């Protein structure tokens, strides 16, 4: 399911050598005419005589190889010419050795990028782009794009330090195409610097959100997976929140809740409130989800709620009525439910008494919430909050849940916003659900 994200790297950063050549406008030779995409308004380079003696034959050879490649492609053969370009690669080394001026370096870079594209050799292309940058002769308007591709190729070569340097330079210069910020984040995360990478990725997501355009869904998924792997609960919460806020599908709700549950390793009462959110978003993913909900609710304490979970799980086909644990929980809940319902009147009376403790009032609220009586649960939790010794975070969470069920979105948000400590990630997820429900946004299907 969703947890497979922890080992996945996004495919959007994979780029073939030919694709890089096309993106840069350099395929084959063509340096004399000046490469259109990278030399707009740029005069033809003035090469040294020694360099010209080597690079002109090399350029001609690369042009000829390009024509051979076109013929191969026309015949429907997908094979590249990489294995047939040994001579041209040797000439490239000779050209490099003959460089004596900045213009020589620029032209060398252009030819290397084109040759690398034909040979499907990213290392040659990276060498070429670096030469173009080092020449100081590239069109200034094109430098950020060159820096991006230098960083992209360094990332593919797993030279993550160089990738970060080049990508940061591109972004600082204003380059925003090709998901540059996300690739910079990847260059940190792939180098075991998850916290830094996640911060950069979240900044990029926030920048997209500020423009009114949500970041791609896989950015959130990648961040969530990386945060989970690094056991960074705050970051897990941030990316979970962002994912279900921007893309509130049942699959995303289920995945976000599951990962927060996994990394938080919450006790039963916290798990119970997470599983209640899973129920309301209809995002159960597997048998285990129902089982953990039943365990957290406990048929001896909340038999009515356990009974509803069992019925829902069996109806979904994910829970087996014949399972020993399920059968025992069903038996216990059936035996206790009548008496439990009958006790509600007394529980409410005791909770409203002047000398009632916080535990008494909160316990009564729990009972009414479990049977779906949100109005009485809200009133009783409010009483509990005014008592000394109250478990504030727990009661605020459940007050917010009751308010969500009553359609009081603003009040629910206010309650969830007051929750701090270990329960905060749970409350934040609930707050997003409350806002979506208030806005009439149904959870999208898988």
N, C-alpha and C positions, 0 to 999 in steps of 0.2 A: 504494500500500500504506500502511504505517503512517506514513510520513513526511509524508503530507498533513496530519497533526495540526498541523504548525507554523503553518499559516495559519487554523486553525479556531477560532472562538469558540463556547463551549457555548451551545446553545439553551435550556438550562434557565433562563437569566436573562432570557429574552425574556418580557415580560408586557404584555398589552394594557391600555389605559386602563380598560376595563370590568372587567377582572379585578382591577385595583387597587381599584376602587370596591367590588367584591364582597368582596374580602379585608378592606377597612376597614369594611365594613358601611354604606357611604354610596353610595346610588344614588338620584339625584333629590334632592329637598329633605328635609324632615323635621326641621329643626333645632329646632322648638318642642317636639317630642316627645322630643328628645334622641336622637341616633343610638345604637342599642342597643350596637353593638360598641365604640364609642369613648366612651360617656358613662355606663357602668354606675355606679350610685350617685352620679351627678353631677346636681346641681340644674339646672333649666332656666336657660339664660343670660339675663342681664339686659341687654338691648340699649338703647343710647341712642335717644331718639326720632328723631333725624335718620337714624340708620342703619336703624331699623325702616321708615321711610317708603320706603326704597329696597329693602331686602332682602326684605321680605314679598312685594311684587309679583314680585320675582325668584324667590323660592322657589316661588311659585304657578306662574310660567311654567315653571320647571324641572320641577315635578310634572306639568304639562300635557304638556310635551315627553316625559316618561317614559311617559305614557299613549299618546302617539302612537307612541313606540318599541315599546311592547308590541303595538300593533295591527299595525305593520309586521312585527314578528317573527312574529306569529300567521299572517300571510299568507305566510310563508315567504320573505320578502324579506330578504336578509342586509345590505342597505345600512344605514349608520348615518345619524343625523340631523345629523352634523357640519356639513354645508353649509347646514343649515336653522336653525342656532342663532345666527346673527349677532346678532339682537336681544338674546338672552339674554347673549351674551358682552359686548355693550355695557353691559347692565345690571350685569354683574359688575364692570366697571370703575367704574361709578358707585357701587356698593356699597363698593368698596375705598376710594374717595375719601371716603366718609362715615364711615369707621371712626374712632371716638374713644375706645373703651374696649377692654380685653382681651377682654371677652365679645363685643363686636362682631367682633373679629379671629377669635375661635374660630368664631363662626357663619359668617363669611365663608369661612373655610377649609372648613367642612363643605359649604357650598353649592357652592364651587368644585370640590371633589373629585367631588361628584355630577354637576355639569355637565360636568366634564372626562371623566367616564366615559361619559356619553351622547354627547358629541361625539367620543369616541375621541381626546382631545387631552391627551397626557401633560403638556404644559407648563402647562396650566390646573390639572391635578391637583397638580403639583409646587408650584405657587404656593399652592394651597389647603393642602397639608400643611405647608408652611413657615409659613403664617399660623397654623395650629393650634399648631404648636410655639412660635412666637414669642409667642403669646397668654399662655402660662403657665397656661392654664385647662384644658388637656387632662387627662383622668384620668391621674395618674402611672403607673398600671399599663399604660396604652396608649402612653406616650411612646416606649419602645424600638421598638415596632412602627411608629409614625409615623416614627421616625428611619430605620428600615430602608427603608421605602418612599420616603422622601425621598432616601436614597442610591441606591436602585434606579432611580428616575426620573432622578436626576442622571447616573447611569451611562449610561442610554439616551440622554441628551442629550449625551454625551461630555464632560460637565463632571466630569472624573475627580477633581480636587482636592476639589470639594464632595462627590462620592460617597464618597471615602475618609473625610472628616470625619464625615459622617452615619452611615456604616456602622460606623465604629470606635466612635462613641458608642452605637449600638444594641448592639453586641457587648459593650462594656464594661458596659452595663446588664444584660447577661444574655440578650440576644436570640439565639436559635440556630436559629430556623425559617428556611425558605426558603433554606437553604445560604448564610447570611449571610457566613460566613467566606470561602467560596469566591468570592463576589461581591466582597468586599473585595480579595482577591488579584487578581481580574480588573481591578479599578480601578487597581491598580499596573501590572500587566502591559500593559494597553492603553495606558498612559501612558509606555511605554518605561522602566519601572522593574522589569525582570524579576526581578532578584535579590531585591528586597524582596517582590514578589508571590509568588514561589516559596517564600520562607521562611514567609510567612503560610499559604500553601496546605498546605505540609508540616506545619505546626503543627496545622492543622485536621484533616488526615489522621491525625496521631498522636493527637489528642484522641479521634477516633472509634475508633481502634484500641484505645485504653485502656479504652473502654467495652465492648469485645468486638464492636462493630459496624463492619465495614469501611466506609471511605468509598466513595462511588460510583465505579465504574470510570472514568467520564469525568473525574474529578478527577485521577487519575493520568495519564491520557492528555493532558489539557490541560497539566499540569505538565511532562510529558515533551516535548511539542511546543514549549512556550515555552522550556524549557531548551535544547533543540536549536537553536532559532532564535537564541538569545542566545549560543550556543557556551559554555555553562557546564557543563563536563564533570562536575564534582562533583554538580551538581544533576541532570544527565542520569542519572548513576549512581544517585542517591537515588530518583528517580521510576521508573527502570527496575526497580530492586530492589523497590520497593513494589508496582509493578504486577504483576510476576510472582509475588510472594509472596502477594498477595491474590487475584489472578485469573490463575492459571497455565494459560492456554489456549495452544495452539500458536501462534496468531496473536500473542498478547502476547509470548511468548518470542521469536518471530521478530522482532517489531518492536523489542523492547528490545535484543536483540543487534545488530540492524542499526544502530540509532541510536548505541549505544555505539561500534560499529565506525566509523561515519561521522565522528563528532565526535572520536574519539580518534586517527584517522589513524595507526593502529599499524603498525609494521614487520611483516614476514612472520611472525616467531615468535609475536608477540602475537596477530596475526590468526588464526594456526593454532589457538590454544587457544580463541579465541572460536568459530571454525567447528566445532571439536569439540563445543562445547556446543550449537550449532545442530543438529548431527547427532544428539546424544543426546536432544534435545527434539523431534526430527522437525519442526523449524520452518523448514525451507527455504522461502523464499517465491518465488524466481524463479531463472532460469538463472544469473544473476550470482553467487548465493550459492555454487553448486557450483563455478563458475569460480574464485572467489576462494579457496575451500578448496583446490582443485587447485594453484593458483599458490603458496599459502602452504606446502603440504606438499612440493611439488616432487618430481616423479616420479624424479628422479635421487637424491634423498636418502631419501624414504619411499615407495618404489614400491608396497608392499603397501597402504598407507593410500590412496594416490591411486587405486589400482585399485578399492577399495571405494567411494570417493566417485563415481567414474565410473559404476560399476554402479548405485548408488543413484539417481544423477541421470537416467540413461537410463531406468531402470525407472519413475521418477516421471513421465516425459514432459517434464520441464523442461530436460533436457540432450539435445542432439542429437549422436548418435554420429558423424554426418557432419561436424560442425564441425571445422575444421582443427586448432584448438588442442586439442580433446578427442581427436581421432584421434592426434595426435602424442604427447600425454601418455599415452594408452593404449599406444601402441607402445613408448615408453620404459619404462613400468612393466612391461610384459610381458617385455621383454628383460632387465630387471634383477632381477626378483623372485626367481627361483630362486637366483641367486648371493647376493642380499641375505639370504635366509632361511638359506642355508648359512653365512653369516658370523656368525650370532647366537652360536654356541657360542664362537667366538674372541673376540667382543666382550665376552661375559660374563667369560671368563677374564681378559682384560686389565683389565677394570674392577675385578675383585676382587683384583688383584695389589697388594701392599703399596705399590709405587711408582706406582700409577695416579694420574693427575691428575684434577682435578674434571671437566675437559672429557671425558676418556675415560669416566668413570663416568656422567656425564650423557648423553653420546651413546649409550652402550649402553642406558640407560634409555629414551631416545627411541625406539630401534629396537624394543625389546620392547613399549613402549606402542603403537606404530603397528600391531603385529601382534596386539594384544589380550591380551598376556600381562601382565596388570596386577600379578600377584604379583612377578614378576622385576623389572618396572619399579619397583615400590615399593622393593624391596631396593636396587636400583642407585642410585636417586635419594637414598636415605638415605645410602649411601656417599659420593655426590658432595657432599652437604651438609657432610660432615665434612672436606672437603678445602679447602685454601687456594685463593683465586681463583675460587670457585664463583659463578655467576650466581644468587644466592640467590632472587630473586623468580621467575625462570623455573623453577628446579628445584622450588621450593615449590609453584608452580602445578601443575606436572605430577605431583608427588608426590600432591597433593590429588586430581587427576583419576584417578590409579591407585587411590587409596583409595576414591573414589566407585565405580569399577568393581568393586571388591572388596566393596562393601557396608559399608565402614568409615566411617560417616557422622561420628561424633565425631572420629575421627582426621583425616578430610578437612577438617572445619570448622577444626580446630586448625591445619592446614597453610595453608588459605586465609586465616585470620585473621592470619597472620604476613606476608602479602604486602603490601608497600607500594610507593610510587612509581607510575609509569604503569600498572602491571599491576593495581593495586588494584581498579578497577571490574570487571575481568574476574574476579578472584578472588571478589569479592562476589556476582556473578551465579552463579558455580559453587557457592558456599556455599549459596545459596537452593535450587538444584537438588538438592544433596546432602541437605538437610533434607527436601525434599519426597519424594525417593526413599526416604529412611529411614522417613518416616511413611506410606509406602504410597500416597501421593497421585500418581496418574498425571496426566500433562499432559492437560488437557481438550482435546477436539477443537475445531476452529475453529467 
